[in-house]
Amino acid sequence: MDLNELNESQFRQGPDGWHAVLSLRGVEHRIWFKEAPIIAAAYTVELPLDRDFEFRAAAGTRLWRGLNGRPQGAPPHAISTYRRRRIALALRASDASTDGATYREIAEVLLPAQRITERDWETHEVRDQIKRLVKTGFALVQGGYRALLRPLSRKR
């Protein structure tokens, strides 16, 4: 890695060491140095054998591929469009519930294409979907959002 290509604005000193943002073919890589980086030095990647090893190894591979001019692929923590939409709906549903809206009112706003008669509402699948969205939203607000920052476990 040639640090000569980085300018001072790409380095920041933090309480835990030095941080750099390296852009390779349009992909940002965040790099951490224990000590102030030396431009002419050779560097290695250190991967602790902790619960994040697999995630770190994938990030290291993406960095290596970028440094060698190869396609880097999608980041392992990328959130699909479907999941992103579901998270947004869940947060909106939990906010509405906190503000006192009924499940039916929430459904009318979040899923306006679903017109359901009063008689069918109690047994309709949309009612269950809204209940799950509200529950998911509350779980995210109460700390579950942290799971979005971690890659999905392959142990499922």
N, C-alpha and C positions, 0 to 999 in steps of 0.2 A: 504494500500500500504506500503510495507516494503522498506524504503529508504536505509536500510543497504546493500541491494544488489547492489546499485548504487555506482560507484567509482567517484572520484573527476573529472575525465575527462568527465563524463557525465553531469556535472553541469557547467554552464557558467553564469557569472554575466553580465547583460546588463544594459543600462540606465533606463530601465523600470522594472527591477526586476531580478529574477533568472530563468534560463531556464534549463530544463533537457530533455534528450532523453532517453526514456524507451523502451526497446525492449522486447516485450511479444510474444513468440511463432513466432518469425520471423517478427513481425509487429512493426514498429517504431511509438511511440506515443510521441508527443512533449508536455511537461508540463511546465506551467509558474507559478511561485511563486511570490507574491508581495514582500516578504521579504526572507532573507536567510533561506533555509529549515532546519528544526530541525529533526534529524533522528528519535527520539522517539515520535514525535508528530503525532496526528491523523489529517487527511486532508479531506476536503470536496471539491466538485466541485461546482464552482459558475458559473451560466449561466445567463448573462444579457439578458433581454427581448428586444433585438434589432433585426435588420433585419437578423442577422446571427444566431439567436436563434436555428432554426431548424438544421442548419449545426453543431453548437456546441453541441446540444443535441445528434445528431447522433455520433459525435466524443466521447462524454462522455459515450454513450452506448457501443461503441466499446472498450473503455478503461476498463469499468467495466467488459465486457465479457472477455477481455484478462486477467484481474487481477484474475478472477474466473476460469481460465483455459478453457473457452468456445471458440468456433470458433468466430472470430471477424468479418468476412465478408469483403467484398470489401469496400474501402473507398468511401464515397459519391461523391468525386470529381474525381474518376477514369475516364480516357478518353478511350473510346473504340478504338480498333485497326482501325476501319473504320474512326473514327473522327480524330485520330492521323495522318493517311495517308492523309486525306483530308487537314488538316492543313499544312502538309509538302508540298503537291502539291500547295496549295494556296500561300505559301511563295515563293516557287520556281517560280511560275507563275508571281507573282508581281515583283520579282527580275529581271526576264527576260524582263518583260514589261518596267521596269525602265531602263534597259540596251538597249532598243530600238528594241527588238524582236517583230515581228508581232504575232497576235493570232495564225496564221497558223504555224509559226516557233515554237511557244511554244507548240502547240499540237503535232507536230512531235517529239519533245524531250520528253515531259511528257507522251504522250500516243502513243508510236510508233506502237502499234498494229492497230491503227485506220488509215488506208490508205484511204484518201478521195481525190477524183478528184477535180481539180480546179473548174470545173463547179458546183459540188455539195457543195463546201465549204460554200458558202454564206447562204445556207439554212440548213446546217447540224447541228444536235443537239450537236456535239462535239464543234463546234464554240461557241455555247451558253454556254456550260459547261466551256470552257476555259475563256470566258468573266466573268463568275461568280467566277471562281477561282481567277482571277486577282483582281476582286473587293473585294473578301473576304480577299485576301492577303494584299491589301492596308489597309483595315479596321483593320486587326490585327496589322499591323505595326504602324498605327496611334493611338494606344491605346486600340484597341479591344482585345488584348492579355490578358488584365486584366480579362476579362470575363472567361478565362480559369481557373483562380484561384478560382472562385466562383462556388458553386454547381449550377446546373441547377434549375431554378425556377419551382415550381410545378404549378404556376399560368397560364402557357401557355394553 
